[in-house]
């Protein structure tokens, strides 16, 4: 299949692997930002094609994983309200709050529905004018334009029964928070290609200069990731810290101007708490005053930021690249996909779910499927 099979070909994968081996002369730690990249690394055994001295750690690149418990609890409260149709992406239904999840609300009779886009929730609002329709808007810059379009359209149509519980987060401030932490181990980043397709990569350039780390915008197929790793370690070995674009078939420096313009029109940049990372300044998107009427917090009350996290779960350390999922004592025992303790086991992009699916408890790879 065009733009898939050629990026899973064994021969260029082996060549890139050898180029990396020939380049690396000392230990390095790289972080892939996106959970989709994490799953590709484990599914295809990409880490097994790298020198042992080159360590890949897994960042906070899963929007479901970084949604705080307090926001899940607010979603549960709204979804349990009378006359409400609560809409969300499928993964969010299984993320544990402090006492329950959205599936349990649905099981008790709450009208909780899985949708594929906030525009689907908008259709429900049009079709059910006597009921409140609320969409749980989570995600990075990748999904935020669709949320912005839903708010823009709702305002244009004067829909009074539609609102958004917005918990969108921004990637660059999280990268800065990780690099500025006292326990930071990351020396280079593989940036998320889909985020940069929307936002471009010009905002990464000050980060690379300030922290002296290379940042390579990378795609999601095996060849993409291997090439991204090669470009990153080549910079490290040469003492450079620049932003490079491996994913040039999709990403431009300035991103998508129309999407960026819409985000600026509908949202404002605000502080945002991240599960496992705490509050990060200027790391979230919130509806601007002009769109306040469509803010679920305005209609149903503010999120109370005092919910407790699951004490056994080490997902915060996983999201910061300090620990691997297999280092958690609950992994594969108390914590499994059918009974997750934390969001990193719930989400289809979570690091813990990736290790559970593609690796044995010993950490050995389940086998590469790179094409011959």
SEPA-799337 format. One record per residue (C-alpha): residue number from 1; residue in one letter; x, y, z. Coordinates in pm, 1 decimal, always signed. Each point is the difference from the previous one (the first is absolute). Example, Ala and Ser with C-alpha at 12.3 -4.5 7.8 and 13.67 -1.06 7.14 Angstrom:
2
(1, 'A', (+1230.0, -450.0, +780.0)),
(2, 'S', (+137.0, +344.0, -66.0)),
//
This chain:
372
(1, 'X', (+0.0, +0.0, +0.0)),
(2, 'X', (+143.3, +337.0, -103.7)),
(3, 'X', (+143.1, +205.9, +287.9)),
(4, 'X', (-17.0, -302.7, +231.5)),
(5, 'X', (+186.2, -302.4, -136.0)),
(6, 'X', (+303.0, +201.5, -112.3)),
(7, 'X', (+32.9, +133.6, +356.0)),
(8, 'X', (+1.4, -354.0, +140.6)),
(9, 'X', (+255.6, -148.6, -235.6)),
(10, 'X', (+266.7, -214.7, +164.8)),
(11, 'X', (+295.7, +105.5, -216.9)),
(12, 'X', (-9.5, +377.8, +68.2)),
(13, 'X', (-77.4, -80.0, +365.5)),
(14, 'X', (+318.4, -205.0, +24.7)),
(15, 'X', (+200.7, +272.1, -175.2)),
(16, 'X', (-126.4, +265.4, +239.4)),
(17, 'X', (+69.7, -229.2, +293.9)),
(18, 'X', (+359.5, -42.4, -117.4)),
(19, 'X', (+35.2, +376.5, -49.6)),
(20, 'X', (-110.6, +53.4, +359.0)),
(21, 'X', (+246.5, -262.8, +127.5)),
(22, 'X', (+278.2, +169.9, -198.8)),
(23, 'X', (-90.8, +342.6, +142.2)),
(24, 'X', (-51.1, -66.6, +371.6)),
(25, 'X', (+317.0, +12.5, +210.3)),
(26, 'X', (-145.5, +61.6, +347.9)),
(27, 'X', (-325.9, -48.1, +196.5)),
(28, 'X', (-292.9, +221.3, -97.9)),
(29, 'X', (-362.9, +22.6, +115.7)),
(30, 'X', (-266.2, +103.9, -250.3)),
(31, 'X', (-369.4, +53.1, +65.8)),
(32, 'X', (-270.1, -55.8, -259.1)),
(33, 'X', (-279.1, +243.0, +77.9)),
(34, 'X', (-295.2, -181.9, -156.8)),
(35, 'X', (-169.3, -314.7, +128.9)),
(36, 'X', (-52.2, -110.5, -359.8)),
(37, 'X', (+376.4, -1.0, -42.0)),
(38, 'X', (+36.2, -200.3, +323.4)),
(39, 'X', (-233.7, -268.1, -132.7)),
(40, 'X', (+184.9, -14.2, -332.0)),
(41, 'X', (+334.9, -38.3, +179.5)),
(42, 'X', (-126.2, -294.7, +203.0)),
(43, 'X', (-215.2, -157.6, -269.6)),
(44, 'X', (+279.5, -6.6, -256.2)),
(45, 'X', (+283.1, -65.4, +244.9)),
(46, 'X', (+175.9, +321.4, -102.8)),
(47, 'X', (+180.4, +28.9, +332.9)),
(48, 'X', (+158.3, -340.5, -68.9)),
(49, 'X', (+161.6, +147.8, -312.4)),
(50, 'X', (+187.2, +262.3, +203.7)),
(51, 'X', (+325.7, -7.1, +198.2)),
(52, 'X', (-43.7, -97.1, +365.5)),
(53, 'X', (+151.5, +334.2, +99.6)),
(54, 'X', (-283.1, +183.7, -177.0)),
(55, 'X', (-304.0, +14.7, +226.9)),
(56, 'X', (-350.0, +92.4, -114.5)),
(57, 'X', (-239.1, +126.3, +267.8)),
(58, 'X', (-366.1, +74.2, -42.7)),
(59, 'X', (-140.8, +348.9, +44.2)),
(60, 'X', (-339.0, +147.7, +88.5)),
(61, 'X', (-120.3, -38.2, -358.3)),
(62, 'X', (-338.2, -153.4, +75.1)),
(63, 'X', (-277.6, +254.0, +63.7)),
(64, 'X', (-214.7, -256.8, +180.1)),
(65, 'X', (+293.8, -83.5, +227.0)),
(66, 'X', (+66.4, +356.7, +110.1)),
(67, 'X', (-362.2, +98.6, +71.7)),
(68, 'X', (-8.4, +57.6, +377.9)),
(69, 'X', (-222.4, -194.2, +237.9)),
(70, 'X', (-185.1, +317.9, +96.2)),
(71, 'X', (-116.2, +46.5, -359.5)),
(72, 'X', (-118.6, -359.8, -18.3)),
(73, 'X', (-195.4, +57.1, +321.5)),
(74, 'X', (-162.1, +311.0, -150.2)),
(75, 'X', (-91.5, -200.2, -308.9)),
(76, 'X', (-160.5, -263.5, +225.0)),
(77, 'X', (-199.2, +268.4, +181.8)),
(78, 'X', (-130.6, +153.3, -323.1)),
(79, 'X', (-72.7, -338.1, -161.2)),
(80, 'X', (-203.9, -100.1, +306.5)),
(81, 'X', (-218.1, +311.5, -24.7)),
(82, 'X', (-360.0, -18.8, -115.0)),
(83, 'X', (-81.2, +88.1, -357.6)),
(84, 'X', (+364.7, -16.3, -115.1)),
(85, 'X', (+145.9, -186.0, -297.7)),
(86, 'X', (+371.7, -28.0, +77.1)),
(87, 'X', (+229.8, -67.3, -296.2)),
(88, 'X', (+359.9, -110.5, -5.2)),
(89, 'X', (+263.0, -192.2, -190.2)),
(90, 'X', (-8.6, -370.8, +81.0)),
(91, 'X', (+320.8, -17.3, +203.5)),
(92, 'X', (-123.3, +262.4, +243.4)),
(93, 'X', (-283.2, -224.5, +121.4)),
(94, 'X', (+245.0, -234.3, +170.3)),
(95, 'X', (+232.6, +255.4, +161.1)),
(96, 'X', (-40.2, -26.9, +377.9)),
(97, 'X', (-101.1, +302.9, +200.1)),
(98, 'X', (+44.4, +4.7, +374.6)),
(99, 'X', (-290.2, -244.0, +49.7)),
(100, 'X', (-143.0, -112.3, -335.8)),
(101, 'X', (+15.8, +38.1, -377.6)),
(102, 'X', (-244.0, +105.9, -272.0)),
(103, 'X', (-87.1, -361.3, -83.5)),
(104, 'X', (-136.4, -40.7, +353.3)),
(105, 'X', (-215.4, +311.3, -48.4)),
(106, 'X', (-129.5, -148.8, -324.8)),
(107, 'X', (-70.1, -330.3, +175.2)),
(108, 'X', (-208.5, +185.3, +260.4)),
(109, 'X', (-216.0, +150.5, -274.4)),
(110, 'X', (+186.7, +317.0, -90.0)),
(111, 'X', (-22.1, +99.5, -366.1)),
(112, 'X', (+369.1, -26.3, -84.1)),
(113, 'X', (+81.9, -33.7, -369.4)),
(114, 'X', (+318.9, -69.7, -194.2)),
(115, 'X', (+55.9, +237.7, -291.6)),
(116, 'X', (+283.6, +33.7, -248.2)),
(117, 'X', (-1.2, +379.1, -18.4)),
(118, 'X', (-144.2, +298.7, +188.5)),
(119, 'X', (-194.2, +67.5, -319.4)),
(120, 'X', (-190.7, -324.8, +69.4)),
(121, 'X', (-96.5, +143.9, +339.2)),
(122, 'X', (-114.3, +315.3, -177.0)),
(123, 'X', (-236.2, -212.3, -213.8)),
(124, 'X', (-142.4, -153.5, +317.3)),
(125, 'X', (-66.4, +347.6, +138.8)),
(126, 'X', (-190.9, +95.4, -312.9)),
(127, 'X', (-202.8, -322.9, +14.1)),
(128, 'X', (-77.3, +30.8, +374.1)),
(129, 'X', (-87.2, +366.7, +62.0)),
(130, 'X', (-156.7, -66.4, +342.3)),
(131, 'X', (+309.9, -171.1, +141.4)),
(132, 'X', (+345.9, +124.7, +97.2)),
(133, 'X', (+273.3, -152.3, -216.7)),
(134, 'X', (+353.9, +16.8, +143.1)),
(135, 'X', (+317.4, -103.9, -179.9)),
(136, 'X', (+312.7, -88.2, +198.9)),
(137, 'X', (+270.6, +173.5, -204.7)),
(138, 'X', (+341.3, -152.5, +68.6)),
(139, 'X', (+311.7, -24.8, -210.4)),
(140, 'X', (+303.7, +188.2, -121.9)),
(141, 'X', (+14.0, +255.5, -278.7)),
(142, 'X', (-94.1, -279.6, -241.7)),
(143, 'X', (-363.3, -26.7, +112.0)),
(144, 'X', (-49.3, +358.3, +120.2)),
(145, 'X', (-97.8, +143.5, -343.2)),
(146, 'X', (-303.3, -231.5, -17.8)),
(147, 'X', (-106.5, +118.5, +346.5)),
(148, 'X', (+49.0, +360.1, -109.3)),
(149, 'X', (-208.5, -62.6, -311.8)),
(150, 'X', (-280.5, -148.3, +213.2)),
(151, 'X', (-2.0, +306.2, +227.1)),
(152, 'X', (+13.1, +234.5, -300.3)),
(153, 'X', (-291.5, -178.4, -166.2)),
(154, 'X', (-206.0, -15.4, +320.1)),
(155, 'X', (+37.4, +374.5, +42.8)),
(156, 'X', (-90.4, +64.2, -363.5)),
(157, 'X', (-316.9, -208.9, +43.3)),
(158, 'X', (-77.3, +138.0, +348.9)),
(159, 'X', (-26.5, -353.7, +139.2)),
(160, 'X', (-87.9, +44.0, +367.3)),
(161, 'X', (+9.7, -368.1, +98.9)),
(162, 'X', (+359.6, -74.8, -98.4)),
(163, 'X', (+312.8, +42.1, +212.5)),
(164, 'X', (+359.8, -119.1, +22.4)),
(165, 'X', (+194.5, -126.4, +301.2)),
(166, 'X', (+337.7, +113.5, -132.7)),
(167, 'X', (+322.8, -163.4, +117.0)),
(168, 'X', (+222.5, +56.7, -303.3)),
(169, 'X', (+373.7, +18.2, +69.0)),
(170, 'X', (+301.6, +133.5, -191.3)),
(171, 'X', (+315.0, -203.4, -62.5)),
(172, 'X', (+287.1, +257.5, +1.0)),
(173, 'X', (-61.8, +122.1, +359.6)),
(174, 'X', (+0.4, -361.5, +120.6)),
(175, 'X', (+333.9, -59.2, -171.5)),
(176, 'X', (+137.1, +310.7, +173.0)),
(177, 'X', (-129.9, -122.9, +336.8)),
(178, 'X', (+168.9, -337.4, -48.9)),
(179, 'X', (+330.2, +156.9, -103.3)),
(180, 'X', (-9.3, +241.5, +292.0)),
(181, 'X', (-65.5, -268.5, +263.4)),
(182, 'X', (+279.9, -88.4, +242.1)),
(183, 'X', (-31.6, -370.9, -85.8)),
(184, 'X', (-6.5, +47.6, -377.4)),
(185, 'X', (+179.0, -273.0, -197.3)),
(186, 'X', (-101.7, +100.7, -353.3)),
(187, 'X', (+275.7, +113.6, -237.2)),
(188, 'X', (-196.9, +9.6, -325.0)),
(189, 'X', (-361.4, -12.6, -120.5)),
(190, 'X', (-189.6, -169.7, -278.8)),
(191, 'X', (-284.0, +251.2, -39.4)),
(192, 'X', (-351.5, -107.9, -97.8)),
(193, 'X', (-57.5, +31.2, -373.0)),
(194, 'X', (-378.1, +35.1, +18.1)),
(195, 'X', (+21.6, +289.6, +248.6)),
(196, 'X', (+250.9, +174.5, -225.3)),
(197, 'X', (-223.3, -55.5, -302.8)),
(198, 'X', (-241.9, +240.7, +169.3)),
(199, 'X', (+236.0, +233.8, +185.9)),
(200, 'X', (+324.9, -24.9, -195.2)),
(201, 'X', (+331.8, -13.7, +179.6)),
(202, 'X', (+112.8, +361.8, +32.1)),
(203, 'X', (-106.2, +3.6, +367.6)),
(204, 'X', (+246.7, -283.0, +72.7)),
(205, 'X', (+299.7, +201.5, -112.9)),
(206, 'X', (+28.1, +215.4, +317.3)),
(207, 'X', (-21.1, -319.5, +210.6)),
(208, 'X', (+285.6, -163.5, -189.7)),
(209, 'X', (+214.0, +313.4, +43.5)),
(210, 'X', (-84.5, +58.0, +366.8)),
(211, 'X', (+53.3, -357.0, +120.2)),
(212, 'X', (+262.9, -100.3, -258.2)),
(213, 'X', (-193.5, -309.3, -111.1)),
(214, 'X', (-63.8, -123.5, -354.9)),
(215, 'X', (-366.0, -34.7, -96.8)),
(216, 'X', (-90.2, -205.9, -306.6)),
(217, 'X', (-358.5, +10.2, -130.1)),
(218, 'X', (-71.5, -365.7, -73.3)),
(219, 'X', (-272.1, -211.7, -158.8)),
(220, 'X', (-149.6, -323.9, +127.7)),
(221, 'X', (+121.4, -281.4, -223.9)),
(222, 'X', (+316.3, -203.6, +73.3)),
(223, 'X', (+213.0, +175.4, -263.4)),
(224, 'X', (-120.9, +339.4, +125.9)),
(225, 'X', (+99.9, -79.6, +356.8)),
(226, 'X', (+335.8, -153.3, -89.7)),
(227, 'X', (+86.3, +298.9, -216.8)),
(228, 'X', (-113.7, +233.8, +277.4)),
(229, 'X', (+224.1, -182.4, +248.1)),
(230, 'X', (+293.0, +18.5, -242.4)),
(231, 'X', (-41.8, +374.7, -56.5)),
(232, 'X', (-29.4, +59.4, +375.1)),
(233, 'X', (+308.5, -198.8, +104.2)),
(234, 'X', (+198.2, +148.8, -288.4)),
(235, 'X', (-68.7, +344.8, +144.7)),
(236, 'X', (+92.1, -116.0, +349.2)),
(237, 'X', (+327.4, -152.0, -115.3)),
(238, 'X', (+85.1, +317.1, -193.3)),
(239, 'X', (-91.4, +229.6, +289.1)),
(240, 'X', (-291.2, +162.4, -182.9)),
(241, 'X', (-346.2, +86.1, +135.9)),
(242, 'X', (-234.0, +86.3, -284.0)),
(243, 'X', (-352.2, -76.7, -119.0)),
(244, 'X', (-13.1, -233.9, -300.4)),
(245, 'X', (-302.6, -118.1, -192.5)),
(246, 'X', (+9.8, -370.7, -86.8)),
(247, 'X', (-375.6, -0.8, -72.0)),
(248, 'X', (+21.4, +238.7, -294.1)),
(249, 'X', (-269.2, -184.3, -198.0)),
(250, 'X', (-254.5, +137.5, +248.7)),
(251, 'X', (+156.6, +282.1, +203.6)),
(252, 'X', (+90.6, +356.0, -97.0)),
(253, 'X', (+182.3, +244.8, +224.9)),
(254, 'X', (-307.9, +219.5, +42.9)),
(255, 'X', (-247.1, -287.6, +24.4)),
(256, 'X', (-358.8, +47.0, -117.6)),
(257, 'X', (-76.0, +375.2, -1.7)),
(258, 'X', (-378.3, -48.1, -14.0)),
(259, 'X', (-1.3, -233.7, +300.0)),
(260, 'X', (+230.5, +225.8, +200.0)),
(261, 'X', (-218.7, +301.1, -77.9)),
(262, 'X', (-312.8, -182.0, +117.2)),
(263, 'X', (+169.1, -105.9, +324.5)),
(264, 'X', (+99.5, +361.6, +69.6)),
(265, 'X', (-355.3, +117.0, -67.8)),
(266, 'X', (-175.0, -249.4, +230.5)),
(267, 'X', (+252.6, -73.7, +277.2)),
(268, 'X', (+229.5, +178.3, +237.8)),
(269, 'X', (+320.2, -144.5, +145.9)),
(270, 'X', (-33.7, -82.1, +372.3)),
(271, 'X', (+179.9, -199.1, +273.4)),
(272, 'X', (-98.9, -365.8, -3.1)),
(273, 'X', (+54.7, -288.7, +244.5)),
(274, 'X', (+138.6, -320.8, -154.4)),
(275, 'X', (-40.1, -342.6, +155.5)),
(276, 'X', (+341.3, -101.8, +128.9)),
(277, 'X', (+162.2, +335.9, -77.6)),
(278, 'X', (-196.1, +252.0, +205.0)),
(279, 'X', (-105.5, +345.2, -116.1)),
(280, 'X', (+202.4, +140.5, -289.9)),
(281, 'X', (-27.1, +371.2, -85.3)),
(282, 'X', (-142.9, +88.5, -342.0)),
(283, 'X', (-44.4, -366.8, -86.6)),
(284, 'X', (-374.3, -12.2, -59.9)),
(285, 'X', (-272.9, +135.8, -222.0)),
(286, 'X', (-317.8, +142.0, +149.7)),
(287, 'X', (-298.2, +153.9, -174.6)),
(288, 'X', (+34.9, +375.3, -38.1)),
(289, 'X', (-247.9, +242.8, +156.2)),
(290, 'X', (-180.9, +27.2, -333.3)),
(291, 'X', (-82.2, -373.2, +20.1)),
(292, 'X', (-66.0, -13.9, +375.4)),
(293, 'X', (-364.5, -101.9, -50.4)),
(294, 'X', (+121.7, -330.8, -142.7)),
(295, 'X', (+232.1, -77.8, +291.3)),
(296, 'X', (-131.0, -292.5, +207.2)),
(297, 'X', (+181.1, +138.5, +305.9)),
(298, 'X', (-207.5, +318.2, -37.0)),
(299, 'X', (-321.7, -203.1, -14.5)),
(300, 'X', (+74.8, -281.5, +246.2)),
(301, 'X', (+258.1, +150.4, +235.9)),
(302, 'X', (+377.5, +10.3, +15.8)),
(303, 'X', (+222.8, -306.0, +21.0)),
(304, 'X', (+120.0, -50.4, +357.6)),
(305, 'X', (+376.0, -76.1, -15.1)),
(306, 'X', (+23.9, -210.3, +314.9)),
(307, 'X', (-66.0, -354.7, -121.1)),
(308, 'X', (+252.7, -259.0, +117.1)),
(309, 'X', (+201.2, -210.5, -243.3)),
(310, 'X', (+24.6, -378.8, +30.3)),
(311, 'X', (+291.5, -47.9, +241.3)),
(312, 'X', (+120.5, -333.5, -141.6)),
(313, 'X', (+28.4, +125.9, -357.3)),
(314, 'X', (+336.0, +142.4, -116.1)),
(315, 'X', (-138.6, +142.2, -324.8)),
(316, 'X', (+133.7, +343.9, +90.0)),
(317, 'X', (+355.3, -137.0, +1.6)),
(318, 'X', (-69.0, -180.2, -329.1)),
(319, 'X', (-132.8, +319.1, -161.5)),
(320, 'X', (+312.4, +187.7, +110.2)),
(321, 'X', (+235.2, -263.5, -142.2)),
(322, 'X', (+136.8, -93.7, +344.4)),
(323, 'X', (-138.0, -355.3, +9.4)),
(324, 'X', (-102.9, -264.1, -252.0)),
(325, 'X', (-342.9, -166.0, +42.3)),
(326, 'X', (+158.7, -334.1, +87.5)),
(327, 'X', (+165.2, +163.7, +301.7)),
(328, 'X', (-340.8, +49.3, +162.2)),
(329, 'X', (-79.4, -272.9, +258.1)),
(330, 'X', (-365.7, +4.8, -106.8)),
(331, 'X', (+68.9, -42.8, -373.7)),
(332, 'X', (-164.1, -313.5, -140.3)),
(333, 'X', (-123.3, -103.6, +344.7)),
(334, 'X', (-222.6, +252.6, +175.7)),
(335, 'X', (+4.2, +221.2, -308.1)),
(336, 'X', (-120.1, -143.8, -331.3)),
(337, 'X', (-205.3, +139.8, -291.3)),
(338, 'X', (-317.4, -159.4, +140.3)),
(339, 'X', (+75.5, +148.7, +343.7)),
(340, 'X', (+221.9, +307.4, -47.1)),
(341, 'X', (+131.4, +192.8, +298.1)),
(342, 'X', (+115.0, +291.9, -211.8)),
(343, 'X', (-67.6, +167.6, -331.4)),
(344, 'X', (+319.8, -129.0, -160.5)),
(345, 'X', (-152.2, -350.1, +8.4)),
(346, 'X', (-343.5, +118.4, -115.0)),
(347, 'X', (+82.6, +190.9, -313.9)),
(348, 'X', (+68.2, -163.8, -333.6)),
(349, 'X', (+304.3, +230.4, -17.8)),
(350, 'X', (+115.0, -45.2, +360.1)),
(351, 'X', (+352.6, -129.7, +65.5)),
(352, 'X', (-117.0, -261.2, +251.3)),
(353, 'X', (-259.7, -133.6, -244.1)),
(354, 'X', (+269.9, -20.5, -268.1)),
(355, 'X', (+231.5, -204.0, +221.9)),
(356, 'X', (-285.1, -226.8, +108.0)),
(357, 'X', (-105.0, -62.3, -358.8)),
(358, 'X', (+336.5, -37.5, -169.7)),
(359, 'X', (+240.4, -116.5, +270.3)),
(360, 'X', (+6.7, -283.0, +248.4)),
(361, 'X', (+44.3, +82.4, +368.1)),
(362, 'X', (+371.3, -66.0, -49.4)),
(363, 'X', (+14.2, +289.6, -246.6)),
(364, 'X', (+96.4, -213.7, -299.9)),
(365, 'X', (-148.0, +112.9, -333.1)),
(366, 'X', (-287.3, -201.1, -145.9)),
(367, 'X', (+156.9, +11.7, -346.6)),
(368, 'X', (+47.1, +251.4, -278.3)),
(369, 'X', (-246.8, +22.5, -286.5)),
(370, 'X', (+217.0, +215.8, -223.2)),
(371, 'X', (-53.5, -119.1, -355.8)),
(372, 'X', (+254.3, -222.5, -166.1)),
//
